[in-house]
Amino acid sequence: MTKEEKEVYEKSSELFNNCCAICGSNNIHLHHIRYGACGRHTYMGNIIPLCKAHHDLVHTNKKKYQKILIEKIDKKINESEKK
């Protein structure tokens, strides 16, 4: 993992107070929302913290949850930029 990737993981987690973006659990996994043709890409707006249960759920239907997760992370990024 590069230094830049680590910073993105940390900032994304901090946006949600190191808790799951869906339920608020503090036992989190970091999920890549969008996958590119060459694999996952780590950048702000593409990483969101999820608990194991929600991480597993999202992986059952990525297409369904992708829009929801993008809205959640974009909202948090916009809120943090206004501060």
Biopython code that builds the backbone (N, CA, C, O; Angstrom):
import numpy as np
from Bio.PDB.StructureBuilder import StructureBuilder

atoms = [
    (1, "MET", "N", (0.846, -1.173, 0.000)),
    (1, "MET", "CA", (0.000, 0.000, 0.000)),
    (1, "MET", "C", (0.896, 1.242, 0.000)),
    (1, "MET", "O", (1.865, 1.328, 0.754)),
    (2, "THR", "N", (0.551, 2.191, -0.856)),
    (2, "THR", "CA", (1.346, 3.416, -0.931)),
    (2, "THR", "C", (0.944, 4.378, 0.174)),
    (2, "THR", "O", (-0.102, 4.223, 0.804)),
    (3, "LYS", "N", (1.780, 5.360, 0.394)),
    (3, "LYS", "CA", (1.484, 6.402, 1.387)),
    (3, "LYS", "C", (0.187, 7.128, 1.028)),
    (3, "LYS", "O", (-0.627, 7.428, 1.902)),
    (4, "GLU", "N", (0.000, 7.408, -0.266)),
    (4, "GLU", "CA", (-1.200, 8.105, -0.723)),
    (4, "GLU", "C", (-2.453, 7.272, -0.469)),
    (4, "GLU", "O", (-3.478, 7.800, -0.038)),
    (5, "GLU", "N", (-2.367, 5.969, -0.736)),
    (5, "GLU", "CA", (-3.508, 5.086, -0.489)),
    (5, "GLU", "C", (-3.838, 5.051, 1.001)),
    (5, "GLU", "O", (-5.007, 5.111, 1.382)),
    (6, "LYS", "N", (-2.825, 4.955, 1.829)),
    (6, "LYS", "CA", (-3.044, 4.925, 3.274)),
    (6, "LYS", "C", (-3.747, 6.200, 3.740)),
    (6, "LYS", "O", (-4.647, 6.146, 4.578)),
    (7, "GLU", "N", (-3.336, 7.338, 3.198)),
    (7, "GLU", "CA", (-3.979, 8.608, 3.557)),
    (7, "GLU", "C", (-5.450, 8.621, 3.144)),
    (7, "GLU", "O", (-6.298, 9.118, 3.885)),
    (8, "VAL", "N", (-5.752, 8.083, 1.974)),
    (8, "VAL", "CA", (-7.142, 8.019, 1.515)),
    (8, "VAL", "C", (-7.960, 7.130, 2.450)),
    (8, "VAL", "O", (-9.071, 7.497, 2.832)),
    (9, "TYR", "N", (-7.426, 5.973, 2.820)),
    (9, "TYR", "CA", (-8.121, 5.085, 3.747)),
    (9, "TYR", "C", (-8.408, 5.800, 5.069)),
    (9, "TYR", "O", (-9.522, 5.734, 5.589)),
    (10, "GLU", "N", (-7.408, 6.474, 5.599)),
    (10, "GLU", "CA", (-7.573, 7.174, 6.873)),
    (10, "GLU", "C", (-8.597, 8.296, 6.774)),
    (10, "GLU", "O", (-9.460, 8.420, 7.643)),
    (11, "LYS", "N", (-8.515, 9.114, 5.732)),
    (11, "LYS", "CA", (-9.459, 10.231, 5.568)),
    (11, "LYS", "C", (-10.878, 9.730, 5.350)),
    (11, "LYS", "O", (-11.824, 10.300, 5.893)),
    (12, "SER", "N", (-11.038, 8.684, 4.571)),
    (12, "SER", "CA", (-12.370, 8.130, 4.325)),
    (12, "SER", "C", (-12.972, 7.596, 5.620)),
    (12, "SER", "O", (-14.156, 7.799, 5.891)),
    (13, "SER", "N", (-12.163, 6.919, 6.410)),
    (13, "SER", "CA", (-12.643, 6.404, 7.698)),
    (13, "SER", "C", (-13.019, 7.543, 8.632)),
    (13, "SER", "O", (-14.049, 7.488, 9.304)),
    (14, "GLU", "N", (-12.190, 8.568, 8.674)),
    (14, "GLU", "CA", (-12.442, 9.705, 9.554)),
    (14, "GLU", "C", (-13.740, 10.429, 9.207)),
    (14, "GLU", "O", (-14.421, 10.936, 10.098)),
    (15, "LEU", "N", (-14.090, 10.484, 7.918)),
    (15, "LEU", "CA", (-15.343, 11.137, 7.513)),
    (15, "LEU", "C", (-16.542, 10.518, 8.223)),
    (15, "LEU", "O", (-17.527, 11.202, 8.500)),
    (16, "PHE", "N", (-16.456, 9.232, 8.512)),
    (16, "PHE", "CA", (-17.551, 8.510, 9.164)),
    (16, "PHE", "C", (-17.210, 8.161, 10.613)),
    (16, "PHE", "O", (-17.783, 7.235, 11.188)),
    (17, "ASN", "N", (-16.273, 8.912, 11.199)),
    (17, "ASN", "CA", (-15.853, 8.691, 12.594)),
    (17, "ASN", "C", (-15.402, 7.256, 12.838)),
    (17, "ASN", "O", (-15.657, 6.687, 13.899)),
    (18, "ASN", "N", (-14.722, 6.670, 11.833)),
    (18, "ASN", "CA", (-14.215, 5.301, 11.924)),
    (18, "ASN", "C", (-15.313, 4.284, 12.204)),
    (18, "ASN", "O", (-15.104, 3.300, 12.914)),
    (19, "CYS", "N", (-16.494, 4.542, 11.627)),
    (19, "CYS", "CA", (-17.645, 3.664, 11.805)),
    (19, "CYS", "C", (-18.244, 3.301, 10.452)),
    (19, "CYS", "O", (-17.990, 3.970, 9.450)),
    (20, "CYS", "N", (-19.028, 2.254, 10.435)),
    (20, "CYS", "CA", (-19.724, 1.823, 9.224)),
    (20, "CYS", "C", (-20.618, 2.951, 8.714)),
    (20, "CYS", "O", (-21.362, 3.557, 9.486)),
    (21, "ALA", "N", (-20.542, 3.226, 7.428)),
    (21, "ALA", "CA", (-21.329, 4.295, 6.817)),
    (21, "ALA", "C", (-22.825, 3.982, 6.813)),
    (21, "ALA", "O", (-23.645, 4.876, 6.605)),
    (22, "ILE", "N", (-23.179, 2.727, 7.042)),
    (22, "ILE", "CA", (-24.587, 2.339, 7.019)),
    (22, "ILE", "C", (-25.175, 2.210, 8.419)),
    (22, "ILE", "O", (-26.237, 2.768, 8.696)),
    (23, "CYS", "N", (-24.496, 1.476, 9.310)),
    (23, "CYS", "CA", (-25.101, 1.206, 10.628)),
    (23, "CYS", "C", (-24.378, 1.859, 11.802)),
    (23, "CYS", "O", (-24.918, 1.900, 12.908)),
    (24, "GLY", "N", (-23.172, 2.369, 11.583)),
    (24, "GLY", "CA", (-22.444, 3.025, 12.664)),
    (24, "GLY", "C", (-21.573, 2.108, 13.506)),
    (24, "GLY", "O", (-20.971, 2.558, 14.481)),
    (25, "SER", "N", (-21.491, 0.825, 13.151)),
    (25, "SER", "CA", (-20.617, -0.096, 13.881)),
    (25, "SER", "C", (-19.167, 0.379, 13.771)),
    (25, "SER", "O", (-18.762, 0.921, 12.743)),
    (26, "ASN", "N", (-18.392, 0.173, 14.832)),
    (26, "ASN", "CA", (-16.991, 0.616, 14.791)),
    (26, "ASN", "C", (-16.019, -0.491, 14.382)),
    (26, "ASN", "O", (-14.805, -0.305, 14.465)),
    (27, "ASN", "N", (-16.534, -1.629, 13.945)),
    (27, "ASN", "CA", (-15.697, -2.719, 13.443)),
    (27, "ASN", "C", (-15.756, -2.662, 11.914)),
    (27, "ASN", "O", (-16.619, -3.288, 11.297)),
    (28, "ILE", "N", (-14.837, -1.912, 11.310)),
    (28, "ILE", "CA", (-14.987, -1.601, 9.889)),
    (28, "ILE", "C", (-13.993, -2.285, 8.960)),
    (28, "ILE", "O", (-12.890, -2.670, 9.348)),
    (29, "HIS", "N", (-14.436, -2.416, 7.721)),
    (29, "HIS", "CA", (-13.631, -2.821, 6.575)),
    (29, "HIS", "C", (-13.725, -1.643, 5.615)),
    (29, "HIS", "O", (-14.722, -0.922, 5.630)),
    (30, "LEU", "N", (-12.726, -1.432, 4.792)),
    (30, "LEU", "CA", (-12.791, -0.348, 3.819)),
    (30, "LEU", "C", (-13.126, -0.932, 2.456)),
    (30, "LEU", "O", (-12.458, -1.843, 1.968)),
    (31, "HIS", "N", (-14.167, -0.390, 1.860)),
    (31, "HIS", "CA", (-14.715, -0.930, 0.613)),
    (31, "HIS", "C", (-14.451, 0.011, -0.552)),
    (31, "HIS", "O", (-14.672, 1.217, -0.444)),
    (32, "HIS", "N", (-13.980, -0.538, -1.663)),
    (32, "HIS", "CA", (-13.842, 0.217, -2.909)),
    (32, "HIS", "C", (-15.215, 0.229, -3.578)),
    (32, "HIS", "O", (-15.768, -0.827, -3.883)),
    (33, "ILE", "N", (-15.755, 1.407, -3.804)),
    (33, "ILE", "CA", (-17.099, 1.527, -4.369)),
    (33, "ILE", "C", (-17.097, 1.191, -5.861)),
    (33, "ILE", "O", (-17.903, 0.385, -6.327)),
    (34, "ARG", "N", (-16.199, 1.807, -6.591)),
    (34, "ARG", "CA", (-16.124, 1.612, -8.048)),
    (34, "ARG", "C", (-14.913, 0.749, -8.363)),
    (34, "ARG", "O", (-13.832, 0.958, -7.813)),
    (35, "TYR", "N", (-15.097, -0.219, -9.248)),
    (35, "TYR", "CA", (-13.987, -1.046, -9.718)),
    (35, "TYR", "C", (-13.741, -0.714, -11.176)),
    (35, "TYR", "O", (-14.682, -0.644, -11.967)),
    (36, "GLY", "N", (-12.482, -0.509, -11.537)),
    (36, "GLY", "CA", (-12.137, -0.219, -12.922)),
    (36, "GLY", "C", (-11.758, -1.486, -13.659)),
    (36, "GLY", "O", (-11.736, -2.574, -13.084)),
    (37, "ALA", "N", (-11.467, -1.335, -14.918)),
    (37, "ALA", "CA", (-11.097, -2.479, -15.749)),
    (37, "ALA", "C", (-9.817, -3.142, -15.249)),
    (37, "ALA", "O", (-9.619, -4.342, -15.439)),
    (38, "CYS", "N", (-8.953, -2.361, -14.613)),
    (38, "CYS", "CA", (-7.670, -2.892, -14.128)),
    (38, "CYS", "C", (-7.706, -3.183, -12.634)),
    (38, "CYS", "O", (-6.651, -3.311, -12.012)),
    (39, "GLY", "N", (-8.869, -3.288, -12.056)),
    (39, "GLY", "CA", (-8.962, -3.569, -10.634)),
    (39, "GLY", "C", (-9.448, -2.371, -9.854)),
    (39, "GLY", "O", (-9.971, -1.415, -10.426)),
    (40, "ARG", "N", (-9.278, -2.423, -8.576)),
    (40, "ARG", "CA", (-9.772, -1.353, -7.714)),
    (40, "ARG", "C", (-8.829, -0.157, -7.747)),
    (40, "ARG", "O", (-7.623, -0.293, -7.950)),
    (41, "HIS", "N", (-9.412, 1.007, -7.545)),
    (41, "HIS", "CA", (-8.638, 2.241, -7.528)),
    (41, "HIS", "C", (-8.907, 2.956, -6.213)),
    (41, "HIS", "O", (-10.057, 3.086, -5.793)),
    (42, "THR", "N", (-7.852, 3.414, -5.570)),
    (42, "THR", "CA", (-7.965, 4.041, -4.262)),
    (42, "THR", "C", (-7.823, 5.541, -4.402)),
    (42, "THR", "O", (-6.740, 6.052, -4.686)),
    (43, "TYR", "N", (-8.940, 6.250, -4.196)),
    (43, "TYR", "CA", (-8.944, 7.718, -4.215)),
    (43, "TYR", "C", (-10.138, 8.186, -3.395)),
    (43, "TYR", "O", (-11.086, 7.432, -3.176)),
    (44, "MET", "N", (-10.084, 9.445, -2.938)),
    (44, "MET", "CA", (-11.187, 9.982, -2.149)),
    (44, "MET", "C", (-12.458, 9.928, -2.987)),
    (44, "MET", "O", (-12.467, 10.317, -4.155)),
    (45, "GLY", "N", (-13.506, 9.449, -2.381)),
    (45, "GLY", "CA", (-14.770, 9.289, -3.068)),
    (45, "GLY", "C", (-14.991, 7.876, -3.566)),
    (45, "GLY", "O", (-16.072, 7.543, -4.052)),
    (46, "ASN", "N", (-13.963, 7.041, -3.443)),
    (46, "ASN", "CA", (-14.101, 5.661, -3.879)),
    (46, "ASN", "C", (-13.897, 4.655, -2.747)),
    (46, "ASN", "O", (-13.989, 3.447, -2.968)),
    (47, "ILE", "N", (-13.625, 5.135, -1.561)),
    (47, "ILE", "CA", (-13.408, 4.273, -0.395)),
    (47, "ILE", "C", (-14.434, 4.649, 0.668)),
    (47, "ILE", "O", (-14.623, 5.828, 0.968)),
    (48, "ILE", "N", (-15.087, 3.654, 1.229)),
    (48, "ILE", "CA", (-16.084, 3.913, 2.268)),
    (48, "ILE", "C", (-15.975, 2.825, 3.336)),
    (48, "ILE", "O", (-15.799, 1.653, 3.005)),
    (49, "PRO", "N", (-16.078, 3.199, 4.616)),
    (49, "PRO", "CA", (-16.007, 2.199, 5.679)),
    (49, "PRO", "C", (-17.340, 1.476, 5.851)),
    (49, "PRO", "O", (-18.400, 2.099, 5.894)),
    (50, "LEU", "N", (-17.265, 0.160, 5.949)),
    (50, "LEU", "CA", (-18.442, -0.671, 6.176)),
    (50, "LEU", "C", (-18.106, -1.744, 7.202)),
    (50, "LEU", "O", (-16.975, -2.228, 7.252)),
    (51, "CYS", "N", (-19.084, -2.115, 8.018)),
    (51, "CYS", "CA", (-18.884, -3.246, 8.927)),
    (51, "CYS", "C", (-18.868, -4.521, 8.083)),
    (51, "CYS", "O", (-19.219, -4.492, 6.903)),
    (52, "LYS", "N", (-18.467, -5.618, 8.678)),
    (52, "LYS", "CA", (-18.381, -6.879, 7.923)),
    (52, "LYS", "C", (-19.724, -7.259, 7.317)),
    (52, "LYS", "O", (-19.786, -7.677, 6.161)),
    (53, "ALA", "N", (-20.787, -7.120, 8.078)),
    (53, "ALA", "CA", (-22.109, -7.515, 7.579)),
    (53, "ALA", "C", (-22.506, -6.689, 6.358)),
    (53, "ALA", "O", (-22.986, -7.237, 5.365)),
    (54, "HIS", "N", (-22.305, -5.373, 6.430)),
    (54, "HIS", "CA", (-22.668, -4.537, 5.291)),
    (54, "HIS", "C", (-21.688, -4.683, 4.136)),
    (54, "HIS", "O", (-22.078, -4.574, 2.974)),
    (55, "HIS", "N", (-20.422, -4.929, 4.445)),
    (55, "HIS", "CA", (-19.445, -5.179, 3.387)),
    (55, "HIS", "C", (-19.838, -6.435, 2.607)),
    (55, "HIS", "O", (-19.830, -6.440, 1.376)),
    (56, "ASP", "N", (-20.179, -7.488, 3.333)),
    (56, "ASP", "CA", (-20.615, -8.723, 2.686)),
    (56, "ASP", "C", (-21.900, -8.493, 1.878)),
    (56, "ASP", "O", (-22.026, -8.982, 0.755)),
    (57, "LEU", "N", (-22.851, -7.747, 2.453)),
    (57, "LEU", "CA", (-24.109, -7.458, 1.779)),
    (57, "LEU", "C", (-23.876, -6.702, 0.472)),
    (57, "LEU", "O", (-24.451, -7.048, -0.560)),
    (58, "VAL", "N", (-23.039, -5.679, 0.515)),
    (58, "VAL", "CA", (-22.737, -4.881, -0.674)),
    (58, "VAL", "C", (-22.138, -5.764, -1.771)),
    (58, "VAL", "O", (-22.429, -5.577, -2.952)),
    (59, "HIS", "N", (-21.313, -6.711, -1.380)),
    (59, "HIS", "CA", (-20.694, -7.590, -2.375)),
    (59, "HIS", "C", (-21.680, -8.579, -2.995)),
    (59, "HIS", "O", (-21.366, -9.194, -4.014)),
    (60, "THR", "N", (-22.861, -8.746, -2.405)),
    (60, "THR", "CA", (-23.868, -9.621, -3.004)),
    (60, "THR", "C", (-24.555, -8.963, -4.187)),
    (60, "THR", "O", (-25.088, -9.649, -5.060)),
    (61, "ASN", "N", (-24.547, -7.610, -4.222)),
    (61, "ASN", "CA", (-25.192, -6.886, -5.316)),
    (61, "ASN", "C", (-24.537, -5.516, -5.452)),
    (61, "ASN", "O", (-25.123, -4.498, -5.084)),
    (62, "LYS", "N", (-23.323, -5.500, -5.981)),
    (62, "LYS", "CA", (-22.548, -4.259, -6.083)),
    (62, "LYS", "C", (-23.278, -3.185, -6.879)),
    (62, "LYS", "O", (-23.235, -2.006, -6.525)),
    (63, "LYS", "N", (-23.942, -3.588, -7.945)),
    (63, "LYS", "CA", (-24.635, -2.616, -8.793)),
    (63, "LYS", "C", (-25.734, -1.893, -8.009)),
    (63, "LYS", "O", (-25.886, -0.677, -8.133)),
    (64, "LYS", "N", (-26.487, -2.622, -7.217)),
    (64, "LYS", "CA", (-27.569, -2.041, -6.423)),
    (64, "LYS", "C", (-27.026, -1.051, -5.395)),
    (64, "LYS", "O", (-27.581, 0.036, -5.229)),
    (65, "TYR", "N", (-25.961, -1.411, -4.713)),
    (65, "TYR", "CA", (-25.456, -0.592, -3.608)),
    (65, "TYR", "C", (-24.487, 0.503, -4.046)),
    (65, "TYR", "O", (-24.237, 1.439, -3.287)),
    (66, "GLN", "N", (-23.944, 0.404, -5.243)),
    (66, "GLN", "CA", (-22.951, 1.387, -5.683)),
    (66, "GLN", "C", (-23.504, 2.814, -5.617)),
    (66, "GLN", "O", (-22.843, 3.703, -5.080)),
    (67, "LYS", "N", (-24.679, 3.039, -6.142)),
    (67, "LYS", "CA", (-25.275, 4.383, -6.140)),
    (67, "LYS", "C", (-25.478, 4.896, -4.709)),
    (67, "LYS", "O", (-25.190, 6.056, -4.412)),
    (68, "ILE", "N", (-25.967, 4.039, -3.844)),
    (68, "ILE", "CA", (-26.211, 4.416, -2.444)),
    (68, "ILE", "C", (-24.901, 4.834, -1.772)),
    (68, "ILE", "O", (-24.847, 5.858, -1.090)),
    (69, "LEU", "N", (-23.852, 4.040, -1.965)),
    (69, "LEU", "CA", (-22.563, 4.321, -1.336)),
    (69, "LEU", "C", (-21.917, 5.582, -1.918)),
    (69, "LEU", "O", (-21.295, 6.352, -1.186)),
    (70, "ILE", "N", (-22.061, 5.793, -3.214)),
    (70, "ILE", "CA", (-21.521, 7.009, -3.828)),
    (70, "ILE", "C", (-22.207, 8.234, -3.233)),
    (70, "ILE", "O", (-21.545, 9.225, -2.924)),
    (71, "GLU", "N", (-23.523, 8.177, -3.070)),
    (71, "GLU", "CA", (-24.258, 9.296, -2.470)),
    (71, "GLU", "C", (-23.786, 9.565, -1.040)),
    (71, "GLU", "O", (-23.616, 10.719, -0.645)),
    (72, "LYS", "N", (-23.575, 8.491, -0.265)),
    (72, "LYS", "CA", (-23.134, 8.657, 1.126)),
    (72, "LYS", "C", (-21.747, 9.293, 1.206)),
    (72, "LYS", "O", (-21.538, 10.223, 1.984)),
    (73, "ILE", "N", (-20.802, 8.802, 0.411)),
    (73, "ILE", "CA", (-19.444, 9.343, 0.497)),
    (73, "ILE", "C", (-19.388, 10.759, -0.061)),
    (73, "ILE", "O", (-18.694, 11.614, 0.488)),
    (74, "ASP", "N", (-20.115, 11.014, -1.149)),
    (74, "ASP", "CA", (-20.125, 12.369, -1.711)),
    (74, "ASP", "C", (-20.711, 13.378, -0.721)),
    (74, "ASP", "O", (-20.206, 14.494, -0.594)),
    (75, "LYS", "N", (-21.766, 12.988, -0.029)),
    (75, "LYS", "CA", (-22.381, 13.868, 0.973)),
    (75, "LYS", "C", (-21.381, 14.196, 2.080)),
    (75, "LYS", "O", (-21.252, 15.353, 2.482)),
    (76, "LYS", "N", (-20.682, 13.190, 2.566)),
    (76, "LYS", "CA", (-19.697, 13.409, 3.639)),
    (76, "LYS", "C", (-18.541, 14.289, 3.165)),
    (76, "LYS", "O", (-18.078, 15.158, 3.905)),
    (77, "ILE", "N", (-18.081, 14.073, 1.956)),
    (77, "ILE", "CA", (-16.990, 14.888, 1.421)),
    (77, "ILE", "C", (-17.453, 16.336, 1.301)),
    (77, "ILE", "O", (-16.723, 17.251, 1.683)),
    (78, "ASN", "N", (-18.653, 16.555, 0.779)),
    (78, "ASN", "CA", (-19.183, 17.916, 0.652)),
    (78, "ASN", "C", (-19.339, 18.591, 2.002)),
    (78, "ASN", "O", (-19.015, 19.770, 2.147)),
    (79, "GLU", "N", (-19.836, 17.852, 3.001)),
    (79, "GLU", "CA", (-19.988, 18.396, 4.358)),
    (79, "GLU", "C", (-18.628, 18.785, 4.932)),
    (79, "GLU", "O", (-18.500, 19.831, 5.569)),
    (80, "SER", "N", (-17.626, 17.959, 4.713)),
    (80, "SER", "CA", (-16.304, 18.237, 5.287)),
    (80, "SER", "C", (-15.647, 19.432, 4.603)),
    (80, "SER", "O", (-14.874, 20.151, 5.236)),
    (81, "GLU", "N", (-15.937, 19.657, 3.336)),
    (81, "GLU", "CA", (-15.369, 20.795, 2.618)),
    (81, "GLU", "C", (-15.988, 22.109, 3.044)),
    (81, "GLU", "O", (-15.366, 23.160, 2.896)),
    (82, "LYS", "N", (-17.203, 22.070, 3.571)),
    (82, "LYS", "CA", (-17.895, 23.287, 4.011)),
    (82, "LYS", "C", (-17.422, 23.759, 5.379)),
    (82, "LYS", "O", (-17.687, 24.895, 5.774)),
    (83, "LYS", "N", (-16.727, 22.897, 6.095)),
    (83, "LYS", "CA", (-16.272, 23.243, 7.460)),
    (83, "LYS", "C", (-15.063, 24.131, 7.411)),
    (83, "LYS", "O", (-14.542, 24.523, 8.455)),
]
sb = StructureBuilder()
sb.init_structure("model")
sb.init_model(0)
sb.init_chain("A")
sb.init_seg("    ")
for serial, (resi, resn, name, xyz) in enumerate(atoms, 1):
    if name == "N":
        sb.init_residue(resn, " ", resi, " ")
    sb.init_atom(name, np.array(xyz, "f"), 0.0, 1.0, " ", f" {name:<3s}", serial, name[0])
structure = sb.get_structure()
